[in-house]
């Protein structure tokens, strides 16, 4: 079994296209999207159209929740300066798109052929706003994974790829397709982006579990041209990226 995990596309259809092109050479059995699909970037509708084509299993991220209920954006930990972008992106979705977002799941469990269970989520198994990083204390990890029967866990939300073992558990982060952060998020500091898309391939065959943290460069100039022609409220921030 070979599964591609993508996350945090954030309306960056240009980056998603680069990942999909790479997937075509990977003999994938399933695509799982770990959330934060449409808000912030210039092409939210196109992202959902591609996920439909991929027949992905979709997890709801905090931005997805905020798109569905923008008046409660603060509860989803959406920074105040991003609220205009949230509304802009929602206005570009049709009813089918919103229905698709409503169908996103909080978590998804997969039983691999060797019997190992994998649990997919956005932030943590208990909240889309939790952030699991390489530096997250063991006590917090114990809280996040308490009562779970899976031993392989994969999320997104932090926008930084990760491979970490905690006891008998393997914790993965697929990184971000559309907003790969240069450094770990710091509250109050606006992040800078890297010029590539990130995702993870997990392959289980016989007695082996293989994890491939992949980086795919995409056409950042093409993305910035799309943003220049848009009325996206956050366009000034985007245009400072990838320099």
N, C-alpha and C positions, 0 to 999 in steps of 0.2 A: 504494500500500500504506500502511495506517495501523495502527500497532501501539501498544498501551497497555502501558507498563511500570510495574508496581507492585512494592513491596518492603516488607519490615520491617513486616508487619501486626501481628505479635506478639499474636495472640489478641484483637485489638480489632475485633470483628465490627461494632460500631456505626460505626466509621470506614470499614470496608470497604464497608458498605452505602451510605454517602454517595458513595463513589467509583464504585460500580457504578451508582448512579442517574445520576451525571454521564456515565458511559460510554454510557448508553442514547441520548444525544443526539449521539454523536461518530462514528457509522458506522465502528466498529472492525473490522478484519480479524482481529486476533489479540490476545490478552492474554498477556503474559509476566510471570510472578511471579519476582522475583529473590531470593527466600528469606526466611528468618526469619518463618515463617508463624504458628506457634501458641503459642510459649512467652511467658510473662509476663502476658498478658491473660486475661480471665475466660471467653472463649468459643472455645476452640481447635477444638472439633469443628465448630462452625458455620462457622468460617473455611474449613476444608477442604471442607465441603459446598458452599460458594459457589464455591470454585475448581473443583470438579468441574463445577458447572453452567456456569461460564464456559469450560470446556475449555481452561484455561490451560496453557501450557508452563511447567514449574516448575523453578527452579534451587534447589539445596540451599545454605542458609545455615549459618553455624556453630551457630545455635540449633537448626536442624532436625537437624543431626548430633548435637548433645547430647541432644535428645529421644530419638533412637534409641539412644544409648549414654550414659545419664546418669552412669554411673560414671566416664566419661572427660571429664566436663564441663570440667575445667581445661584439657585439651588443645584444647578448642574456645573457650578464653578466656572462659568464663562466670564472672562474679564469684561469689565464695563466697556472698554474701548472696542471690543469685538461685537457688541450688540448690533450696531448698524449692519455689519457684514452678515450676521445671523439672519436678520430680516431680509436683506438683499437676496441671499441664497434661497430662503424659503419662497420668496415671490417668484422664483424661476422654476419651481417644482409644480407639477400638475397633481391632480387627485390620485392618479395611479402611483406617482412617486411617494406621496405621503402615506398611502396605504401600504406600500412596500416597507417604508420605514417603521410603521406601526407593527409590522410582522417580524421585525428583528427580535432576536432572542437575547435574554440576559447572559446565558452561558450555553455551551454545547459540549456534550461528552461524546468521545469517539472511542470505541473499543478496537484496538489494533489487532491484527491477525494472531499475534502471539499472546493475546489476552491482557496486555498492558492497557490501562485506561488513560486517555488524554483528555484534559478539560481545557476548553477554550473560553476566554472571557475578554473584557476590555481592560479595566483597571485591576480588579482582583475578582475572585469568585463571589465576593459579597457586595461590591460596589464598583460602578463604572468610574468613579472619581478617585479611587485609591491609586497610588503610584508605587509600583514595585521596581526598585532599582538595584544595582549591584551593592549599594550601601545600605539598603533597607535592613533594619535590625532583625535578628532571628526571632525575637519575641513577636514582632509584627507579622512575620511570615507564618508563624505558628497560628496566629489569630486568623489570618486570611484563609489558611488551608485546613482549619480544624473541621473534622468530620468528613473530609473528602476521601473517596476511595481511589481516585486517580493518583498516579505517581509522576505523570508528565503534565506540566501546566504551561499554557502559553497565553500571553496577553499583548496588549499594545499600550496606548495612552502616554507612555513616557517619551515616545519619538526617538528612542535610542535602542539599538539592538542589544540583546543580552543573552548569555548562556551561563546559568548559575545552578550549582547543586546545593541542596539544603537537605541534609540527612539522606533519605532514600528518594527524595523528590528532585526532579529536574525542572527548573524554571526557565522559560524562554520568553524573549520579547522579539517580535518580528520587526521592530523598528517602524518607521513611517514611510509609506509610499510617496506622499505628497509634501511632507514637511519634515524631512530628516534634520533633527536639531544638531547644531555644532557642539553644544555643551548641554549637560543636564539642566532641566528647567529650574530656575530660581525665582521664587515669588517676587513680583515687582519688577523683574527684568525681562525685557522683550527679547525673545530668542532670535538667533541668526540661523539661517538654513544652509545646508550642504547641497551640492549640485547633483545629487543622485537620489534614486528611489531604493528603499530597502524592503526586503521580504524574506521569508524563511521557507525552506523545503524540509519536511520531516518525512523520512522514508523508513519503513519497517519491513525488513526482509529476513526470513529465517531467524537467527539469533541476534541480528544486528539492528540497532536503531541509529540512523544517521541524521544529523542535523546540519543543514547547509544554510548559513547566514549569507544572504546574497545582496550584492550592491549592483544596481543597474543605472548607468548614467543616462540622462534624458536631455532633450533639447531645451535648455533653459531659456535660450533666446526666443524660441517659438512661444513658450509660456508667457514670457514678458511682453511679447507683441500682442497676445490675446488680452492680457491685463491692461495694456495701454489703451486698447480700443474699448474697454469695458467701463462701466460706471461703478465698479466695485468700490465701496467706501474705503477699504484698506489697501487700495492700489499703491499708495506711496510706500508702504512697508514692503510690499512685494517687490517693487522696482529697485529697492536697495539691496535685495538679496542677490547671491550668485556673482558678486563682483570679484 
